[in-house]
Structures are given as C-alpha cells and as structure tokens.
Amino acid sequence: MSEKATTVVLVHGAFADASSWNEVVADLTARGINTLAPANELSGIARDGSRLAAQVREIDGPVVLVGHSYGGAVITAAANEADNVTGLVYIAAFAPDEGETLGGLNESFPATDFGTGLAPHNLPATDGSEETWLSIATDKFHQLFAADVPAAQADVMGRSQRPIAAAAFGEPAPAASWKRLPTHFLIATGDQAIHPDGEREMAKRAGGTTIEVDASHAVSVSQPKTVAAFIASAL
C-alpha cells in the first residue's frame, strides 16, 4: 500500500485573509500538491489553534502547516492538537516559545513604524461587553504591509483586510511544537510588521532551514512562486 500524500494547509495572519494565498495555492496545486487555505478567525492563539487543529484532524494523511505572520503562532499551537502534522513552515511569521506573547516578542525586536498604522475598533463581544480589534489604516497599508505589491492591489487588500483581536497579542503561547517537528523559515528582509532580525532569531532558536527573500511582509502576494517553491521543498 502506498503512503498517503502530504497535504499543505496554509494559514493566513492578521490584516489579511485566505485570498492572500491564492497564487501560492495555484502554484502548489499545479505541482500536484493537495493544498488548503482555511479562514483564520484571528480571535486568539488558543482558540484559533484549536479550530485549525480540528480541521487538520479531518485530513486523511500527513499535513504540513504553513503560517504567515500571526498564522505562525496559530500553526505552532495547532500542531499540539493534531497528530498528523509532520512539519511547520513559517513565512515571515511568529514562532513563539511557550509563555511568550506576540506583543512581548515585538518589543524585544528592533522597532519599526508598523504600530503607527494600527487603528483600533471597539466591537461587541459575545457576552455583551466591548472588545478591541485592530486593523491597519487603509492609507498606510501599502507602505507598512505590502510595499512591494502594486499600489492598486495593495489598496484592495487594505480595504478587504480582516482585523485581529487586540487581546491576541497579549495571550501567552502554548507549548512550542517547533521544538519537536521539522521547521522551515522564510525571512522577508523588507518586513515592516515583524522585524527581519526577529524572524532570524526565531528561526535560529528553532534550528529551522532558512532562506531570506527581499520582500515585504506580504511576500506570499508579491512573490508567490518563491513562497510556493520553498513550501514544496519542505515536503
């Protein structure tokens, strides 16, 4: 009996949606790699990780999880709850250790201008109270998130972005699954959302296979073929 083929599951991060993987999905599918890109709720690492893990457990066969940005924290959590995950790929992404917060990690990296572009929104919570969600101001989205994406395309991305719960940045991460699974890191050297030095440090401590790409944080949109080739190499 032949072994089941590996499925790639692509997880978007904050200020984006699953469409940010469209060209990567097309490339991987053309290579014959079964690929999925589910929606990420962006509500918090534990909840988002558990929801992703539930979807991954439905897949018959091994899975490689790929996370962009905040999605890196989500795949790190999800792999703790899905035994069929065989590898992790971080695309300009967070790879937190247990107990770390994304806000704390950002503060430990050199400062960028990214925080100046965040716009808070007070939205109703399920219990009737209010909770704060964050988006990027549309007039700063191109510069801070997708500088190497054509301006018209970046404008559409900014207007259709998904906000993230502000509390997600203060939530302690669960056990670091990257300590027991093979890892691959793509570092975007022009990243304004996560400082490239921070991406390098997280990759170094994980001992992951690493490449560097001259790109903005939105590297999966600006250089989808490079991203897809890197993911394929991780299989």
C-alpha positions, -999 to 999 in steps of 0.1 A, spaced: 0 0 0 14 34 -10 18 61 16 -8 89 16 4 121 1 11 151 23 -15 179 24 -3 215 28 -25 238 49 -19 275 45 -28 297 74 -31 335 69 -23 360 96 -36 393 108 -47 421 84 -52 395 56 -75 367 46 -72 334 28 -71 351 -6 -36 362 2 -25 326 -6 -44 324 -40 -13 324 -62 6 301 -38 -24 276 -39 -24 277 -77 13 270 -79 13 242 -53 -18 226 -69 -1 227 -103 28 208 -88 3 181 -77 3 190 -40 -30 189 -23 -34 223 -7 -60 240 15 -62 276 28 -89 279 55 -101 311 70 -84 321 103 -107 338 128 -79 359 143 -95 358 178 -66 344 198 -39 318 196 -55 291 217 -89 293 200 -76 298 165 -51 269 170 -78 246 183 -101 254 154 -73 248 129 -63 215 146 -99 203 143 -98 209 106 -64 193 103 -76 161 121 -102 156 94 -75 152 68 -66 116 60 -28 116 59 2 138 69 -1 175 69 25 203 67 12 235 83 23 268 68 17 301 87 22 337 77 26 364 103 3 357 132 -6 325 115 28 312 126 17 313 162 -16 295 152 2 266 135 26 263 164 -5 258 187 -25 237 163 3 211 159 0 203 196 -36 190 190 -32 173 156 -10 142 155 -9 141 117 12 173 115 46 164 102 62 198 97 59 235 101 67 263 76 69 299 88 65 326 61 75 360 76 59 346 107 59 345 145 73 312 161 67 319 198 81 297 226 58 286 254 46 315 276 57 342 252 33 368 238 35 383 204 34 418 218 64 409 240 83 394 211 77 426 191 90 447 219 122 426 220 129 432 183 142 465 168 113 489 164 95 495 131 69 520 121 42 494 120 25 503 152 18 538 140 -5 524 113 -28 504 136 -64 515 140 -84 502 170 -121 493 167 -144 487 197 -167 459 187 -194 440 206 -183 408 223 -204 377 227 -211 385 264 -224 419 255 -193 438 265 -169 455 241 -136 442 229 -109 459 208 -99 447 174 -71 461 153 -67 468 116 -42 488 96 -53 523 84 -60 519 47 -38 549 38 -8 532 55 -15 496 44 6 497 13 37 512 30 36 491 61 22 457 50 27 453 12 53 478 0 63 456 -30 28 449 -41 13 471 -69 -4 501 -53 -39 493 -67 -37 457 -55 -25 468 -21 -54 492 -18 -78 464 -24 -60 442 2 -62 471 27 -99 476 22 -107 439 25 -84 430 54 -95 410 84 -89 427 118 -74 408 147 -85 408 183 -60 431 202 -60 405 231 -43 380 208 -11 400 211 -11 396 249 -21 359 250 7 336 262 16 309 236 12 272 244 39 246 241 63 252 212 56 224 187 86 236 166 109 220 192 98 185 181 89 190 144 110 199 113 107 236 106 114 259 77 116 297 78 113 322 50 125 356 62 113 387 44 142 412 46 119 442 39 93 433 66 78 462 85 54 441 106 78 417 121 114 429 121 136 407 100 161 404 129 132 390 150 124 365 122 160 355 121 162 350 158 131 328 159 144 307 131 178 303 147 165 291 180 142 266 162 171 253 142 150 255 111 160 255 74 160 292 65 160 313 34 159 351 31 139 369 4 139 406 -5 103 412 1 77 430 23 56 413 49 31 404 21 56 381 4 30 354 -4 13 380 -26 44 398 -40 65 366 -46 41 336 -47 62 314 -68 92 318 -45 70 310 -15 54 280 -32 88 266 -42 100 270 -6 70 252 7 74 224 -19 110 220 -8 98 215 28 79 184 17 
